[in-house]
């Protein structure tokens, strides 16, 4: 059985695994984005706090994914929980770093002008600073998503959802007639999902970033 025949015979299972993979990455990215932007908002005004946030999230990213999931299994068990926790933690660094850079790059005169007309600190953040910092934040989200697409495959080690199960099944049965097809199918599916997500982010950028800022 060649690769394309294998895809045809297993398309329903592969589509189900792809949906689970995309769903896990999407939901974890939503949480990582909210946490990352919040951390950026809290720390960007202080050089020390911003450096600490970047250092901590950088350190998390250096932990091998298998080790991270392995350490989480005794604490939260197998399945979805270690997958979600590890993906959220791994997704923080690009978002935190870009949120801090973006917020620090906002023209202070615009903030002062908003303050001068009576805008509260919260209003300035949501109506001026965050919108102007959105392009680098979106870039951080794109980078995090691409990373998590690959890291999510390791979740199969902890009985997590997604295309990693196809890859692990192939690796565990190397030498059988469909082992290579399984690994290729899982890998190909992850690449396709990554491209789809990235295209979606490009579209979001075109819809949410004014042309003047994009230029």
Backbone as a printed PyTorch tensor [residue, N CA C, xyz], in Angstrom:
tensor([[[  0.8410,  -1.1920,   0.0000],
         [  0.0000,   0.0000,   0.0000],
         [  0.8860,   1.2560,   0.0000]],

        [[  0.6980,   2.1160,  -1.0170],
         [  1.4950,   3.3390,  -1.0390],
         [  0.8650,   4.3990,  -0.1250]],

        [[  1.5360,   5.5550,  -0.0470],
         [  1.1160,   6.5900,   0.8930],
         [ -0.2940,   7.0990,   0.5930]],

        [[ -0.5870,   7.3600,  -0.6820],
         [ -1.8890,   7.9160,  -1.0440],
         [ -3.0120,   6.9060,  -0.8170]],

        [[ -2.7270,   5.6390,  -1.0700],
         [ -3.7180,   4.6040,  -0.7700],
         [ -3.9680,   4.5270,   0.7370]],

        [[ -2.9000,   4.6850,   1.5080],
         [ -3.0510,   4.6630,   2.9610],
         [ -3.9240,   5.8300,   3.4260]],

        [[ -3.6900,   7.0270,   2.8780],
         [ -4.5260,   8.1770,   3.2280],
         [ -5.9900,   7.9220,   2.8940]],

        [[ -6.2380,   7.3230,   1.7440],
         [ -7.6050,   7.0470,   1.3420],
         [ -8.2890,   6.0560,   2.2580]],

        [[ -7.5400,   5.0650,   2.7310],
         [ -8.1410,   4.0360,   3.5720],
         [ -8.3230,   4.4880,   5.0170]],

        [[ -7.5790,   5.5150,   5.4160],
         [ -7.6120,   5.9570,   6.8170],
         [ -8.0880,   7.4000,   6.9580]],

        [[ -8.7430,   7.9190,   5.9330],
         [ -9.0280,   9.3520,   5.9320],
         [ -9.9440,   9.7830,   7.0760]],

        [[-10.8820,   8.9480,   7.4620],
         [-11.7910,   9.3320,   8.5410],
         [-11.0510,   9.4750,   9.8700]],

        [[-10.1950,   8.5090,  10.1900],
         [ -9.4200,   8.5820,  11.4200],
         [ -8.4430,   9.7470,  11.3900]],

        [[ -7.8270,   9.9630,  10.2290],
         [ -6.8810,  11.0680,  10.0950],
         [ -7.5700,  12.4230,  10.2460]],

        [[ -8.7600,  12.5470,   9.6820],
         [ -9.5080,  13.7980,   9.8240],
         [ -9.8980,  14.0350,  11.2890]],

        [[-10.2780,  12.9630,  11.9730],
         [-10.6280,  13.0920,  13.3910],
         [ -9.4100,  13.5170,  14.2090]],

        [[ -8.2650,  12.8920,  13.9230],
         [ -7.0290,  13.2590,  14.6300],
         [ -6.6220,  14.6960,  14.3040]],

        [[ -6.7910,  15.0920,  13.0380],
         [ -6.4440,  16.4580,  12.6400],
         [ -7.3370,  17.4760,  13.3450]],

        [[ -8.6130,  17.1650,  13.4520],
         [ -9.5320,  18.0660,  14.1560],
         [ -9.1320,  18.2080,  15.6200]],

        [[ -8.8200,  17.0900,  16.2720],
         [ -8.4030,  17.1390,  17.6680],
         [ -7.1090,  17.9250,  17.8310]],

        [[ -6.1900,  17.7280,  16.8950],
         [ -4.9060,  18.4390,  16.9390],
         [ -5.1270,  19.9420,  16.8050]],

        [[ -5.9030,  20.3330,  15.7960],
         [ -6.1730,  21.7560,  15.5720],
         [ -6.9350,  22.3600,  16.7460]],

        [[ -7.8960,  21.6300,  17.2800],
         [ -8.6780,  22.1280,  18.3960],
         [ -7.8100,  22.3490,  19.6260]],

        [[ -6.9310,  21.3900,  19.9100],
         [ -6.0490,  21.5220,  21.0740],
         [ -5.1320,  22.7260,  20.9370]],

        [[ -4.5340,  22.8850,  19.7580],
         [ -3.6200,  24.0160,  19.5420],
         [ -4.3910,  25.3340,  19.6300]],

        [[ -5.5560,  25.4040,  19.0060],
         [ -6.3350,  26.6380,  19.0110],
         [ -6.7200,  27.0410,  20.4320]],

        [[ -7.2530,  26.0950,  21.1930],
         [ -7.6910,  26.4260,  22.5530],
         [ -6.5200,  26.8120,  23.4410]],

        [[ -5.4030,  26.1190,  23.2870],
         [ -4.2230,  26.4630,  24.0810],
         [ -3.6650,  27.8230,  23.6740]],

        [[ -3.7630,  28.1570,  22.3870],
         [ -3.2910,  29.4610,  21.9350],
         [ -4.1650,  30.5840,  22.4790]],

        [[ -5.4590,  30.3510,  22.6000],
         [ -6.3410,  31.3650,  23.1820],
         [ -5.9130,  31.6560,  24.6180]],

        [[ -5.6870,  30.5900,  25.3930],
         [ -5.2700,  30.7680,  26.7870],
         [ -3.8920,  31.4190,  26.8560]],

        [[ -2.9470,  30.9340,  26.0300],
         [ -1.5910,  31.4900,  26.0420],
         [ -1.5950,  32.9590,  25.6300]],

        [[ -2.4530,  33.3170,  24.6760],
         [ -2.5300,  34.7150,  24.2420],
         [ -3.0510,  35.6070,  25.3570]],

        [[ -4.1100,  35.1860,  26.0200],
         [ -4.6570,  35.9810,  27.1210],
         [ -3.6330,  36.1410,  28.2390]],

        [[ -2.9640,  35.0360,  28.6190],
         [ -1.9580,  35.1060,  29.6750],
         [ -0.7520,  35.9310,  29.2400]],

        [[ -0.2920,  35.7100,  28.0010],
         [  0.8920,  36.4050,  27.5160],
         [  0.6970,  37.9010,  27.4220]],

        [[ -0.4540,  38.3150,  26.8870],
         [ -0.7400,  39.7530,  26.7820],
         [ -0.9050,  40.3540,  28.1740]],

        [[ -1.5540,  39.6350,  29.0750],
         [ -1.7190,  40.1300,  30.4470],
         [ -0.3610,  40.3220,  31.1100]],

        [[  0.5200,  39.3420,  30.9520],
         [  1.8630,  39.4670,  31.5270],
         [  2.5940,  40.6630,  30.9130]],

        [[  2.4530,  40.8310,  29.5950],
         [  3.0770,  41.9740,  28.9370],
         [  2.5580,  43.2940,  29.4640]],

        [[  1.2370,  43.4000,  29.6330],
         [  0.6210,  44.6380,  30.1350],
         [  1.1100,  44.9510,  31.5490]],

        [[  1.2440,  43.9160,  32.3680],
         [  1.6360,  44.1210,  33.7670],
         [  3.1140,  44.5090,  33.8790]],

        [[  3.9550,  44.0040,  32.9790],
         [  5.4020,  44.1350,  33.1720],
         [  6.1010,  45.1230,  32.2480]],

        [[  5.4570,  45.6120,  31.1890],
         [  6.2150,  46.3510,  30.1820],
         [  6.7410,  47.6920,  30.6660]],

        [[  6.1130,  48.2820,  31.6600],
         [  6.5640,  49.5910,  32.1370],
         [  7.8540,  49.5070,  32.9470]],

        [[  8.1550,  48.3360,  33.4850],
         [  9.3470,  48.1510,  34.3090],
         [ 10.3800,  47.3170,  33.5530]],

        [[ 11.5780,  47.8400,  33.4210],
         [ 12.6510,  47.1000,  32.7510],
         [ 12.9280,  45.7930,  33.4670]],

        [[ 12.9660,  45.8640,  34.7890],
         [ 13.2590,  44.6730,  35.5810],
         [ 12.1670,  43.6170,  35.4340]],

        [[ 10.9170,  44.0400,  35.5510],
         [  9.8000,  43.0920,  35.4550],
         [  9.6950,  42.5010,  34.0530]],

        [[  9.9120,  43.3360,  33.0390],
         [  9.8600,  42.8300,  31.6650],
         [ 10.9420,  41.8020,  31.4010]],

        [[ 12.1570,  42.0830,  31.8900],
         [ 13.2480,  41.1210,  31.7140],
         [ 12.9720,  39.8290,  32.4640]],

        [[ 12.3900,  39.9380,  33.6530],
         [ 12.0630,  38.7410,  34.4320],
         [ 11.0300,  37.8910,  33.7060]],

        [[  9.9810,  38.5270,  33.1750],
         [  8.9430,  37.7870,  32.4520],
         [  9.5280,  37.0770,  31.2330]],

        [[ 10.3880,  37.7730,  30.5030],
         [ 11.0000,  37.1730,  29.3200],
         [ 11.9270,  36.0300,  29.7060]],

        [[ 12.6930,  36.2070,  30.7840],
         [ 13.6250,  35.1640,  31.2210],
         [ 12.8880,  33.9100,  31.6780]],

        [[ 11.8190,  34.0950,  32.4370],
         [ 11.0680,  32.9390,  32.9390],
         [ 10.4360,  32.1650,  31.7900]],

        [[  9.7940,  32.8630,  30.8710],
         [  9.1550,  32.1680,  29.7490],
         [ 10.2010,  31.5550,  28.8090]],

        [[ 11.3710,  32.1870,  28.7110],
         [ 12.4570,  31.6040,  27.9080],
         [ 12.9480,  30.3090,  28.5400]],

        [[ 13.0570,  30.3120,  29.8630],
         [ 13.5130,  29.1150,  30.5790],
         [ 12.5360,  27.9640,  30.3880]],

        [[ 11.2360,  28.2720,  30.4370],
         [ 10.2260,  27.2260,  30.2190],
         [ 10.4160,  26.5890,  28.8460]],

        [[ 10.7180,  27.4150,  27.8520],
         [ 10.8410,  26.9110,  26.4830],
         [ 12.0500,  26.0010,  26.3010]],

        [[ 13.0410,  26.1100,  27.1960],
         [ 14.2310,  25.2580,  27.0770],
         [ 14.0010,  23.8500,  27.6220]],

        [[ 12.9050,  23.6450,  28.3520],
         [ 12.6160,  22.3160,  28.8960],
         [ 12.1710,  21.3990,  27.7610]],

        [[ 12.8310,  20.2600,  27.5590],
         [ 12.3930,  19.3460,  26.4930],
         [ 10.9290,  18.9550,  26.6750]],

        [[ 10.2050,  18.8950,  25.5680],
         [  8.7630,  18.6470,  25.6520],
         [  8.4390,  17.2970,  26.2840]],

        [[  9.2290,  16.2840,  25.9780],
         [  8.9810,  14.9740,  26.5970],
         [  9.1850,  15.0400,  28.1040]],

        [[ 10.2050,  15.7940,  28.5320],
         [ 10.4490,  15.9360,  29.9660],
         [  9.3060,  16.6920,  30.6290]],

        [[  8.8490,  17.7560,  29.9880],
         [  7.7430,  18.5390,  30.5420],
         [  6.5030,  17.6730,  30.7320]],

        [[  6.1300,  16.9360,  29.6950],
         [  4.9380,  16.0950,  29.7830],
         [  5.1520,  14.9820,  30.8040]],

        [[  6.3630,  14.4210,  30.8190],
         [  6.6680,  13.3700,  31.7850],
         [  6.5580,  13.8450,  33.2210]],

        [[  6.9680,  15.0870,  33.4770],
         [  6.8700,  15.6400,  34.8270],
         [  5.4230,  15.9540,  35.2090]],

        [[  4.6060,  16.2770,  34.2110],
         [  3.2150,  16.6260,  34.4920],
         [  2.3260,  15.4040,  34.7290]],

        [[  2.6810,  14.2730,  34.1300],
         [  1.8250,  13.0790,  34.2370],
         [  1.5770,  12.6740,  35.6910]],

        [[  2.6120,  12.6130,  36.5680],
         [  2.3160,  12.2440,  37.9670],
         [  1.4280,  13.2560,  38.6820]],

        [[  1.4210,  14.4990,  38.2110],
         [  0.6510,  15.5510,  38.8750],
         [ -0.7910,  15.6150,  38.3930]],

        [[ -1.0090,  15.4930,  37.0710],
         [ -2.3590,  15.6940,  36.5170],
         [ -2.8710,  14.4850,  35.7490]],

        [[ -2.0570,  13.4320,  35.6260],
         [ -2.4910,  12.2290,  34.9350],
         [ -2.2600,  12.2920,  33.4340]],

        [[ -2.7980,  11.3010,  32.7310],
         [ -2.6510,  11.2200,  31.2840],
         [ -3.7880,  11.9690,  30.5830]],

        [[ -3.6180,  12.1570,  29.2750],
         [ -4.7050,  12.7050,  28.4640],
         [ -4.5800,  14.1830,  28.1700]],

        [[ -5.6980,  14.8780,  28.3000],
         [ -5.7730,  16.2780,  27.8680],
         [ -5.0100,  17.2160,  28.8020]],

        [[ -5.0680,  16.9780,  30.1070],
         [ -4.5080,  17.9270,  31.0810],
         [ -3.0300,  18.2300,  30.8480]],

        [[ -2.1430,  17.2230,  30.7710],
         [ -0.7280,  17.5560,  30.5340],
         [ -0.4970,  18.1970,  29.1790]],

        [[ -1.3160,  17.8400,  28.2030],
         [ -1.2040,  18.4620,  26.8760],
         [ -1.4910,  19.9510,  26.9450]],

        [[ -2.5970,  20.3140,  27.5700],
         [ -3.0020,  21.7150,  27.6490],
         [ -1.9830,  22.5290,  28.4390]],

        [[ -1.5800,  22.0360,  29.5930],
         [ -0.6400,  22.7860,  30.4360],
         [  0.6760,  23.0170,  29.7140]],

        [[  1.2230,  21.9620,  29.1170],
         [  2.5200,  22.1010,  28.4460],
         [  2.4280,  23.0250,  27.2360]],

        [[  1.3710,  22.9150,  26.4490],
         [  1.2450,  23.7710,  25.2660],
         [  1.0800,  25.2370,  25.6510]],

        [[  0.2880,  25.5050,  26.6710],
         [  0.1120,  26.8920,  27.1140],
         [  1.4460,  27.4740,  27.5840]],

        [[  2.1860,  26.7070,  28.3670],
         [  3.4720,  27.1980,  28.8730],
         [  4.4590,  27.4330,  27.7350]],

        [[  4.5120,  26.5170,  26.7790],
         [  5.4410,  26.6740,  25.6560],
         [  5.0500,  27.8430,  24.7530]],

        [[  3.7650,  28.1640,  24.7100],
         [  3.3150,  29.2230,  23.8130],
         [  3.5100,  30.6270,  24.3520]],

        [[  3.9370,  30.7730,  25.6060],
         [  3.9870,  32.0870,  26.2260],
         [  5.0920,  32.9960,  25.7030]],

        [[  6.2900,  32.4580,  25.4980],
         [  7.4540,  33.3230,  25.2430],
         [  7.2730,  34.3020,  24.0860]],

        [[  6.9490,  33.8520,  22.8580],
         [  6.8300,  34.8340,  21.7750],
         [  5.7560,  35.8830,  22.0250]],

        [[  4.6760,  35.4990,  22.6900],
         [  3.5870,  36.4430,  22.9320],
         [  4.0040,  37.4570,  23.9920]],

        [[  4.5800,  36.9830,  25.0990],
         [  5.0270,  37.8860,  26.1590],
         [  6.0740,  38.8530,  25.6220]],

        [[  7.0610,  38.3270,  24.9390],
         [  8.1520,  39.1750,  24.4360],
         [  7.6270,  40.2070,  23.4380]],

        [[  6.7740,  39.7870,  22.5200],
         [  6.2630,  40.7280,  21.5170],
         [  5.2830,  41.7280,  22.1150]],

        [[  4.5240,  41.3050,  23.1280],
         [  3.6200,  42.2390,  23.7950],
         [  4.4160,  43.3400,  24.4950]],

        [[  5.4980,  42.9540,  25.1640],
         [  6.3330,  43.9380,  25.8480],
         [  6.9780,  44.8840,  24.8350]],

        [[  7.5430,  44.3100,  23.7720],
         [  8.1780,  45.1420,  22.7370],
         [  7.1500,  46.0700,  22.0920]],

        [[  5.9840,  45.5400,  21.7620],
         [  4.9580,  46.3430,  21.1080],
         [  4.4570,  47.4770,  21.9830]],

        [[  4.2060,  47.1920,  23.2570],
         [  3.7030,  48.2240,  24.1600],
         [  4.7600,  49.2950,  24.4330]],

        [[  6.0010,  48.8710,  24.5300],
         [  7.0730,  49.8470,  24.7440],
         [  7.3220,  50.6940,  23.5030]],

        [[  6.9170,  50.1940,  22.3460],
         [  7.1380,  50.9300,  21.1110],
         [  6.0600,  51.9420,  20.7780]],

        [[  4.9920,  51.9940,  21.5890],
         [  3.9210,  52.9730,  21.3410],
         [  4.4570,  54.3830,  21.5950]],

        [[  4.1520,  55.2960,  20.7020],
         [  4.6180,  56.6800,  20.8180],
         [  4.1060,  57.3050,  22.1210]],

        [[  5.0050,  57.7230,  23.0230],
         [  4.5670,  58.2880,  24.3090],
         [  3.7140,  59.5440,  24.1450]],

        [[  3.9360,  60.2890,  23.0670],
         [  3.1460,  61.5150,  22.8840],
         [  1.6650,  61.2050,  22.6850]],

        [[  1.3710,  60.0560,  22.0380],
         [ -0.0260,  59.6690,  21.8610],
         [ -0.6660,  59.3290,  23.2000]],

        [[  0.0940,  58.6380,  24.0270],
         [ -0.4120,  58.2800,  25.3540],
         [ -0.6150,  59.5320,  26.1990]],

        [[  0.3360,  60.4610,  26.1270],
         [  0.2140,  61.7060,  26.8910],
         [ -0.9790,  62.5260,  26.4160]],

        [[ -1.2080,  62.5460,  25.1080],
         [ -2.3470,  63.2940,  24.5750],
         [ -3.6550,  62.6920,  25.0690]],

        [[ -3.7360,  61.3590,  25.0780],
         [ -4.9470,  60.7030,  25.5820],
         [ -5.1450,  60.9830,  27.0630]],

        [[ -4.0330,  61.0040,  27.7910],
         [ -4.1140,  61.3160,  29.2180],
         [ -4.5820,  62.7550,  29.4180]],

        [[ -4.1130,  63.6390,  28.5230],
         [ -4.4660,  65.0430,  28.6430],
         [ -5.9400,  65.3200,  28.4110]],

        [[ -6.5990,  64.4860,  27.6150],
         [ -8.0250,  64.7080,  27.3600],
         [ -8.9120,  63.9300,  28.3440]],

        [[ -8.2610,  63.3450,  29.3550],
         [ -9.0290,  62.7350,  30.4420],
         [ -9.2560,  61.2460,  30.3540]],

        [[ -8.5850,  60.5690,  29.4400],
         [ -8.7410,  59.1090,  29.3430],
         [ -8.1390,  58.4330,  30.5740]],

        [[ -8.8290,  57.4440,  31.0840],
         [ -8.2910,  56.6740,  32.2010],
         [ -7.1800,  55.7620,  31.7090]],

        [[ -6.4370,  55.2070,  32.6510],
         [ -5.3380,  54.3020,  32.2920],
         [ -5.8570,  53.0770,  31.5470]],

        [[ -6.9810,  52.5560,  31.9910],
         [ -7.5710,  51.3870,  31.3230],
         [ -8.0120,  51.7360,  29.9050]],

        [[ -8.6370,  52.8930,  29.7480],
         [ -9.0860,  53.3110,  28.4140],
         [ -7.8970,  53.5220,  27.4870]],

        [[ -6.8270,  54.1060,  28.0100],
         [ -5.6310,  54.3130,  27.1750],
         [ -5.0530,  52.9800,  26.7280]],

        [[ -5.0780,  52.0130,  27.6380],
         [ -4.5180,  50.7040,  27.2950],
         [ -5.3260,  50.0280,  26.1920]],

        [[ -6.6490,  50.0200,  26.3180],
         [ -7.4760,  49.2660,  25.3800],
         [ -7.7850,  50.0260,  24.0850]],

        [[ -7.7510,  51.3480,  24.1370],
         [ -8.1100,  52.1290,  22.9520],
         [ -6.8960,  52.6510,  22.1700]],

        [[ -5.7400,  52.6970,  22.8190],
         [ -4.5680,  53.2450,  22.1430],
         [ -3.3880,  52.2740,  22.1580]],

        [[ -2.9390,  51.8950,  23.3400],
         [ -1.6960,  51.1280,  23.4470],
         [ -1.8120,  49.7230,  22.8460]],

        [[ -2.8060,  48.9690,  23.2620],
         [ -2.9460,  47.6090,  22.7260],
         [ -3.2310,  47.5940,  21.2230]],

        [[ -4.1120,  48.4660,  20.6940],
         [ -4.2980,  48.4670,  19.2350],
         [ -3.0150,  48.7710,  18.4630]],

        [[ -2.2080,  49.7120,  18.9790],
         [ -0.9600,  50.0420,  18.2920],
         [  0.0860,  48.9380,  18.4560]],

        [[  0.0030,  48.1860,  19.5530],
         [  0.9440,  47.0770,  19.7860],
         [  0.4720,  45.7760,  19.1520]],

        [[ -0.7200,  45.7770,  18.5530],
         [ -1.3020,  44.5500,  18.0110],
         [ -0.4450,  43.8880,  16.9240]],

        [[  0.1710,  44.6330,  15.9790],
         [  0.9680,  43.9390,  14.9470],
         [  2.0660,  43.0430,  15.5090]],

        [[  2.9320,  43.5290,  16.4240],
         [  3.9290,  42.6060,  16.9770],
         [  3.3170,  41.4980,  17.8250]],

        [[  2.2130,  41.7950,  18.5100],
         [  1.5620,  40.7470,  19.2950],
         [  1.0560,  39.6370,  18.3730]],

        [[  0.4470,  40.0130,  17.2560],
         [ -0.0410,  39.0210,  16.2960],
         [  1.1120,  38.1960,  15.7350]],

        [[  2.2440,  38.8360,  15.4960],
         [  3.4200,  38.0950,  15.0370],
         [  3.8450,  37.0570,  16.0740]],

        [[  3.8240,  37.4470,  17.3450],
         [  4.1500,  36.4950,  18.4050],
         [  3.1760,  35.3280,  18.4520]],

        [[  1.8940,  35.6220,  18.2320],
         [  0.8870,  34.5610,  18.2150],
         [  1.1530,  33.5950,  17.0590]],

        [[  1.5100,  34.1260,  15.8980],
         [  1.8190,  33.2770,  14.7430],
         [  3.0000,  32.3640,  15.0330]],

        [[  4.0460,  32.9230,  15.6250],
         [  5.2290,  32.1240,  15.9470],
         [  4.8810,  31.0350,  16.9560]],

        [[  4.1340,  31.3900,  17.9850],
         [  3.7390,  30.4100,  19.0030],
         [  2.9150,  29.2850,  18.3940]],

        [[  1.9980,  29.6330,  17.5140],
         [  1.1450,  28.6120,  16.9030],
         [  1.9600,  27.6180,  16.0920]],

        [[  2.9210,  28.1180,  15.3300],
         [  3.7530,  27.2190,  14.5330],
         [  4.5480,  26.2760,  15.4380]],

        [[  5.0510,  26.8020,  16.5600],
         [  5.7840,  25.9500,  17.5010],
         [  4.8740,  24.8880,  18.0940]],

        [[  3.6920,  25.3090,  18.5160],
         [  2.7940,  24.3820,  19.1980],
         [  2.2700,  23.2960,  18.2770]],

        [[  2.1690,  23.5840,  16.9860],
         [  1.7390,  22.5480,  16.0420],
         [  2.6550,  21.3310,  16.1210]],

        [[  3.9570,  21.5870,  16.1920],
         [  4.8980,  20.4750,  16.2780],
         [  4.9540,  19.8700,  17.6660]],

        [[  4.9670,  20.7350,  18.6890],
         [  5.0640,  20.2300,  20.0610],
         [  3.8400,  19.4050,  20.4300]],

        [[  2.6750,  19.7630,  19.9000],
         [  1.4430,  19.0310,  20.2290],
         [  1.5270,  17.5670,  19.8320]],

        [[  2.3630,  17.2510,  18.8450],
         [  2.5040,  15.8490,  18.4410],
         [  3.0750,  15.0000,  19.5760]],

        [[  3.9090,  15.6240,  20.4380],
         [  4.5100,  14.8860,  21.5450],
         [  3.4610,  14.5160,  22.5870]],

        [[  2.3080,  15.1840,  22.5590],
         [  1.2580,  14.9000,  23.5340],
         [  0.7830,  13.4590,  23.4650]],

        [[  1.0000,  12.8020,  22.3260],
         [  0.6020,  11.3950,  22.2130],
         [  1.3300,  10.5330,  23.2380]],

        [[  2.4910,  10.9800,  23.6830],
         [  3.2530,  10.2660,  24.7250],
         [  2.4250,  10.1360,  25.9970]],

        [[  1.5720,  11.1330,  26.2480],
         [  0.7280,  11.1180,  27.4470],
         [ -0.7220,  10.8050,  27.0940]],

        [[ -0.9280,  10.0870,  26.0000],
         [ -2.2700,   9.7310,  25.5360],
         [ -3.0940,  10.9640,  25.2060]],

        [[ -2.4210,  12.0160,  24.7640],
         [ -3.1060,  13.2370,  24.3750],
         [ -3.7190,  13.1180,  22.9970]],

        [[ -4.5330,  14.1020,  22.6260],
         [ -5.2170,  14.0470,  21.3270],
         [ -4.3290,  14.5250,  20.1980]],

        [[ -4.7010,  14.1640,  18.9670],
         [ -4.0450,  14.7620,  17.8150],
         [ -3.2950,  13.7930,  16.9200]],

        [[ -2.6240,  14.3600,  15.9490],
         [ -1.9230,  13.5850,  14.9270],
         [ -0.6600,  12.9220,  15.4530]],

        [[ -0.2180,  13.3160,  16.6190],
         [  0.9460,  12.6520,  17.2010],
         [  0.7010,  11.1710,  17.4390]],

        [[ -0.5490,  10.7910,  17.6640],
         [ -0.8630,   9.3720,  17.8580],
         [ -0.5070,   8.5640,  16.6150]],

        [[ -0.7670,   9.1430,  15.4340],
         [ -0.4280,   8.4610,  14.1870],
         [  1.0860,   8.3000,  14.0670]],

        [[  1.8190,   9.3390,  14.4280],
         [  3.2810,   9.2870,  14.3520],
         [  3.8330,   8.2650,  15.3370]],

        [[  3.3370,   8.2790,  16.5590],
         [  3.8400,   7.3470,  17.5670],
         [  3.5040,   5.9030,  17.2150]],

        [[  2.3190,   5.6920,  16.6360],
         [  1.9740,   4.3330,  16.2210],
         [  2.9370,   3.8390,  15.1430]],

        [[  3.2630,   4.7250,  14.2210],
         [  4.2050,   4.3360,  13.1790],
         [  5.5850,   4.0390,  13.7260]],

        [[  6.0620,   4.8670,  14.6460],
         [  7.3920,   4.6680,  15.2290],
         [  7.4390,   3.3760,  16.0290]],

        [[  6.3740,   3.0950,  16.7660],
         [  6.3600,   1.8910,  17.6030],
         [  6.2420,   0.6120,  16.7930]],

        [[  5.8380,   0.7250,  15.5180],
         [  5.6850,  -0.4780,  14.6860],
         [  6.6220,  -0.4470,  13.4740]],

        [[  7.7670,   0.2280,  13.6100],
         [  8.7230,   0.2970,  12.5020],
         [  9.0810,  -1.1050,  12.0270]],

        [[  9.0530,  -1.2810,  10.7270],
         [  9.2920,  -2.5960,  10.1400],
         [  8.0260,  -3.1960,   9.5650]],

        [[  6.8660,  -2.7290,  10.0610],
         [  5.6090,  -3.2040,   9.4960],
         [  5.3400,  -2.4650,   8.1910]],

        [[  4.3860,  -2.9300,   7.4160],
         [  4.2040,  -2.4050,   6.0620],
         [  3.6810,  -0.9680,   6.0330]],

        [[  2.9720,  -0.5510,   7.0790],
         [  2.3950,   0.7970,   7.0590],
         [  3.0460,   1.7590,   8.0440]],

        [[  4.1290,   1.3620,   8.6620],
         [  4.7590,   2.1930,   9.6830],
         [  5.1870,   3.5480,   9.1100]],

        [[  5.8700,   3.5260,   7.9860],
         [  6.3400,   4.7760,   7.3790],
         [  5.1560,   5.6210,   6.9310]],

        [[  4.1220,   4.9720,   6.4000],
         [  2.9280,   5.7140,   5.9870],
         [  2.2730,   6.4210,   7.1730]],

        [[  2.2580,   5.7760,   8.3240],
         [  1.6720,   6.3870,   9.5100],
         [  2.4490,   7.6310,   9.9300]],

        [[  3.7720,   7.4990,   9.9620],
         [  4.6030,   8.6470,  10.3410],
         [  4.4300,   9.7820,   9.3350]],

        [[  4.4450,   9.4410,   8.0500],
         [  4.2900,  10.4650,   7.0170],
         [  2.9150,  11.1220,   7.0770]],

        [[  1.8780,  10.3420,   7.3220],
         [  0.5240,  10.8940,   7.3790],
         [  0.3840,  11.8830,   8.5330]],

        [[  0.8950,  11.5130,   9.7020],
         [  0.8350,  12.4140,  10.8440],
         [  1.6290,  13.6880,  10.6060]],

        [[  2.8270,  13.5240,  10.0480],
         [  3.6800,  14.6880,   9.7820],
         [  3.0630,  15.5900,   8.7210]],

        [[  2.5730,  14.9920,   7.6450],
         [  1.9480,  15.7620,   6.5700],
         [  0.7310,  16.5250,   7.0890]],

        [[ -0.0520,  15.8740,   7.9380],
         [ -1.2320,  16.5320,   8.4960],
         [ -0.8670,  17.7430,   9.3370]],

        [[  0.1840,  17.6340,  10.1340],
         [  0.6250,  18.7530,  10.9710],
         [  1.0980,  19.9130,  10.1040]],

        [[  1.8250,  19.6110,   9.0330],
         [  2.3010,  20.6680,   8.1250],
         [  1.1230,  21.3980,   7.4890]],

        [[  0.1290,  20.6340,   7.0380],
         [ -1.0520,  21.2540,   6.4060],
         [ -1.7850,  22.1380,   7.4100]],

        [[ -1.9660,  21.6560,   8.6380],
         [ -2.6400,  22.4580,   9.6570],
         [ -1.8610,  23.7380,   9.9580]],

        [[ -0.5430,  23.6300,  10.0280],
         [  0.2750,  24.8150,  10.2990],
         [  0.1090,  25.8570,   9.2020]],

        [[  0.0610,  25.4060,   7.9590],
         [ -0.1260,  26.3320,   6.8350],
         [ -1.5080,  26.9850,   6.8630]],

        [[ -2.5220,  26.2010,   7.2200],
         [ -3.8820,  26.7460,   7.3020],
         [ -3.9720,  27.7990,   8.4020]],

        [[ -3.4160,  27.4980,   9.5700],
         [ -3.4410,  28.4620,  10.6630],
         [ -2.6870,  29.7320,  10.2930]],

        [[ -1.5360,  29.5760,   9.6380],
         [ -0.7470,  30.7520,   9.2850],
         [ -1.4920,  31.6190,   8.2800]],

        [[ -2.1670,  30.9800,   7.3260],
         [ -2.9630,  31.7410,   6.3600],
         [ -4.0910,  32.4860,   7.0630]],

        [[ -4.6760,  31.8540,   8.0700],
         [ -5.7350,  32.5170,   8.8390],
         [ -5.1920,  33.7440,   9.5610]],

        [[ -3.9830,  33.6400,  10.0890],
         [ -3.3810,  34.7900,  10.7810],
         [ -3.0730,  35.9250,   9.8020]],

        [[ -2.6490,  35.5790,   8.6090],
         [ -2.4150,  36.6140,   7.6000],
         [ -3.7160,  37.3610,   7.3170]],

        [[ -4.8050,  36.6160,   7.1830],
         [ -6.1070,  37.2300,   6.9410],
         [ -6.5320,  38.1030,   8.1220]],

        [[ -6.3390,  37.6000,   9.3280],
         [ -6.6760,  38.3820,  10.5250],
         [ -5.8730,  39.6820,  10.5470]],

        [[ -4.5920,  39.5860,  10.1870],
         [ -3.7570,  40.7760,  10.1550],
         [ -4.2670,  41.8020,   9.1630]],

        [[ -4.6990,  41.3410,   7.9970],
         [ -5.2190,  42.2670,   6.9850],
         [ -6.5260,  42.9160,   7.4230]],

        [[ -7.3080,  42.1890,   8.2030],
         [ -8.5960,  42.7060,   8.6440],
         [ -8.4870,  43.6150,   9.8680]],

        [[ -7.4640,  43.4010,  10.6830],
         [ -7.4110,  44.1050,  11.9740],
         [ -6.3010,  45.1460,  12.0520]],

        [[ -5.3390,  45.1180,  11.1490],
         [ -4.2440,  46.0880,  11.1920],
         [ -4.4510,  47.1280,  10.0910]],

        [[ -4.5930,  48.3960,  10.4360],
         [ -4.7650,  49.4370,   9.4150],
         [ -3.5990,  49.4420,   8.4200]],

        [[ -3.8920,  49.7940,   7.1890],
         [ -2.8830,  49.7620,   6.1330],
         [ -1.6570,  50.6100,   6.4890]],

        [[ -1.8670,  51.7520,   7.0890],
         [ -0.7480,  52.6190,   7.4530],
         [  0.1970,  51.9420,   8.4300]],

        [[ -0.3480,  51.2090,   9.4030],
         [  0.4890,  50.5060,  10.3730],
         [  1.2030,  49.3350,   9.7150]],

        [[  0.5000,  48.6180,   8.8070],
         [  1.1420,  47.4970,   8.1150],
         [  2.3370,  47.9850,   7.3270]],

        [[  2.2100,  49.1080,   6.6440],
         [  3.3060,  49.6370,   5.8590],
         [  4.4430,  50.0550,   6.7600]]])
